[in-house]
Amino acid sequence: MDYQKVNEETINRWITEEDWEWGRPISHEVFMDAKNGKWDVGLTPTKPVPHSWLGELKGKKILGLASGGGQQMPIFTALGAKCTVMDISDVQLKSERLVADREKYDIEIVKGDMTKRFPFNDEEFDIIFSPVSYCYVEKLEPIFKECYRVLKKGGTYMFGCDNGINYLTNDEVTIENKMPFNPLLNKDQMDALIEDDCGVQFSHSFEEIIGGVLHAGFRVKDVYEDTNGEGRLHELNIPTYISMLMEK
């Protein structure tokens, strides 16, 4: 099956029919706050990215990888960066255009599937910023290698990713699922995702995440963990996501 097509259609539907929180573009007031130095962005549900991870952004070329929705790229643009966003969802990209037109700035908007070769030159970007989205792809190492290719020497790559815990359970109480969670190999897992309208999702282990970025050539500079932001696992303060900062 073309699981990325399923995910594209699912995300478009979440935004247009369910007001998905990760598809709501920022307001003019938030954009102006960023211009005045008051801002935060996130890679995961609750913790903001340390400003030190991003540094001085004026004149930097940033790739927002699977980062459509008009949330992070407008902030970076307000801080002086030159932004490109690549996303598989037409609706997410429409939100990027909406904010750019409203605030009168330029942004390169690219519809693309991050499981394929990126449509960019070698060493094109200073920063790659990728909020939680890798749960919608089966294999991470090819993405890490493409990020390494398009990032400049000394550039930074930061992303948020699941740590697998969310995929142990369907109800946040009972451990039910065999790991890794891969619905392409497990019909019961696929059936559960379809029933709950979750798109096609995959778990990722620390071996895959950390080993993948090291094999791609990155140097790990910093990490932090985060929770779901709601639900029983969050209430028990069980981390379900990791954010990583790498340098080429």
Sequence and secondary structure as in RCSB ss.txt:
>XXXX:A:sequence
MDYQKVNEETINRWITEEDWEWGRPISHEVFMDAKNGKWDVGLTPTKPVPHSWLGELKGKKILGLASGGGQQMPI
FTALGAKCTVMDISDVQLKSERLVADREKYDIEIVKGDMTKRFPFNDEEFDIIFSPVSYCYVEKLEPIFKECYRV
LKKGGTYMFGCDNGINYLTNDEVTIENKMPFNPLLNKDQMDALIEDDCGVQFSHSFEEIIGGVLHAGFRVKDVYE
DTNGEGRLHELNIPTYISMLMEK
>XXXX:A:secstr
  HHHHHHHHHHHHHHHH  GGG    HHHHHHHHTT    BSSSS B  HHHH   TT EEEEET  SSSSHHH
HHHTT EEEEEES HHHHHHHHHHHHHHT   EEEE  TTS  SS TT EEEEEE S GGG S SHHHHHHHHHH
EEEEEEEEEEEE SGGGGBSSSSSB   SS  TTT HHHHHHHHHTT  S     HHHHHHHHHHHT EEEEEEE
E  SSSHHHHTT   EEEEEEE 
